[in-house]
Amino acid sequence: MGGGRTYPRPRTVAIVPIAITRDDQQRQITVVVSDPWSVEEIAIAVDRQLAEQVWSYGTLYDLRGSNWVPSEADVLWLVKRGQQQVARHGASGPVAVLIDGNNQGPLLRTYAEYGGEHGHRTVGVFDDPAAARQWLAAHPHP
């Protein structure tokens, strides 16, 4: 039986569209988004904050690695979900959204500002990482 023949293992490549890091000292979550991603994956990232009891941490969503823009329906779904979470868990920490100056930048800015206003969250939109982090540090966490 043994014949000594070996077969190469299939190579598995994992594409991770969302990478999350947590800094307990700064009370900050960083969510780096790259293509392809979905609004459901953003919702899972938010659920993780609730599960880990870091809902009050400031969150930086870095969208510079993405060219995809969610649909209006997707944004409305996320906003509605955010409203429900705020109603259930109280105010979240501030949210900074870091965008690229590409063609989708103005639309992403509009969506983020709408989400903050209607989702009852403190949201700032930036194209400079240092300004985004400075803004997060300056805004109080509940």
C-alpha positions in Angstrom: 0.0 0.0 0.0 2.5 2.6 1.1 4.2 3.2 -2.3 5.9 6.2 -0.7 4.0 8.7 -2.8 3.2 12.1 -1.1 0.8 14.7 -2.3 1.2 18.4 -1.7 -1.1 19.9 0.8 -3.6 22.3 -0.7 -2.7 25.9 0.0 -5.3 27.8 1.9 -5.3 31.5 1.6 -7.6 33.4 4.0 -8.9 36.7 3.1 -9.7 38.7 6.2 -11.5 41.8 5.2 -11.8 43.2 8.7 -8.9 43.2 11.3 -9.7 44.4 14.8 -7.2 45.5 17.4 -7.9 46.6 20.9 -5.9 48.9 23.1 -7.2 48.8 26.7 -4.8 51.5 27.9 -6.1 54.0 25.4 -9.6 52.5 25.6 -9.7 52.3 21.8 -10.7 49.7 19.1 -9.3 49.9 15.6 -11.2 48.2 12.8 -9.2 48.1 9.6 -11.4 47.3 6.6 -10.3 46.0 3.2 -12.1 44.6 0.2 -14.2 42.5 0.0 -16.3 43.3 3.1 -20.0 43.5 4.0 -22.1 45.4 6.5 -22.8 42.2 8.3 -19.1 41.9 9.1 -19.2 45.5 10.6 -22.2 44.4 12.6 -20.2 41.4 13.9 -17.3 43.7 14.9 -19.8 45.8 16.9 -21.3 42.7 18.5 -17.8 41.7 19.5 -17.4 45.1 21.3 -20.5 44.4 23.3 -19.5 40.8 24.1 -16.1 42.0 25.3 -17.7 44.8 27.3 -15.8 47.5 25.4 -18.9 49.3 24.0 -17.7 52.5 25.6 -14.3 52.5 24.0 -13.6 54.8 21.1 -13.6 53.1 17.8 -11.6 54.0 14.7 -13.0 52.5 11.4 -10.2 52.7 8.8 -11.9 52.4 5.4 -8.8 53.5 3.4 -8.2 49.9 2.2 -11.5 49.6 0.6 -13.0 50.8 -2.7 -16.4 49.3 -2.0 -19.3 51.5 -0.8 -22.3 50.0 0.8 -25.7 50.6 -0.6 -28.1 53.1 1.0 -30.2 50.1 2.2 -27.1 48.6 3.9 -26.4 51.8 5.6 -30.0 52.2 6.8 -29.8 48.6 8.2 -26.6 49.4 10.1 -28.1 52.7 11.5 -31.3 50.9 12.6 -29.2 48.2 14.3 -27.1 50.9 16.0 -30.2 52.6 17.3 -31.3 49.3 18.8 -28.0 48.8 20.5 -27.8 52.3 21.9 -31.4 51.8 23.3 -30.3 48.5 24.9 -26.8 49.2 26.0 -26.6 53.0 26.4 -24.2 55.4 24.7 -21.2 53.9 22.9 -17.8 55.5 22.8 -17.0 58.0 20.0 -16.5 56.7 16.5 -13.9 58.0 14.0 -14.2 57.0 10.4 -11.0 57.3 8.4 -11.6 57.6 4.6 -9.5 57.9 1.5 -9.8 60.9 -0.8 -10.9 58.6 -3.7 -14.1 58.9 -5.6 -16.1 57.1 -2.9 -14.8 59.4 -0.1 -17.6 62.0 -0.2 -20.3 59.3 -0.2 -18.7 57.4 2.7 -18.5 60.7 4.6 -22.2 61.4 4.0 -23.1 57.8 5.1 -20.9 58.1 8.3 -22.3 61.5 9.2 -25.9 60.2 8.7 -25.1 57.1 10.8 -23.8 59.3 13.6 -26.7 61.7 13.6 -29.5 59.1 13.3 -27.7 56.3 15.2 -27.3 58.6 18.3 -23.5 58.2 18.2 -20.7 60.7 18.3 -19.0 60.3 14.9 -16.2 62.2 13.2 -15.0 61.6 9.6 -11.4 62.1 8.7 -8.8 61.6 5.9 -5.9 62.0 8.2 -5.1 59.2 10.7 -3.4 61.5 13.3 -6.4 63.8 13.3 -8.8 60.9 13.7 -6.8 59.5 16.7 -6.5 63.0 18.3 -10.3 63.5 17.9 -11.0 60.1 19.6 -8.7 61.0 22.5 -10.4 64.4 22.9 -13.9 63.0 23.1 -15.1 61.6 26.3 -16.1 58.0 26.7 -19.3 57.2 28.5 
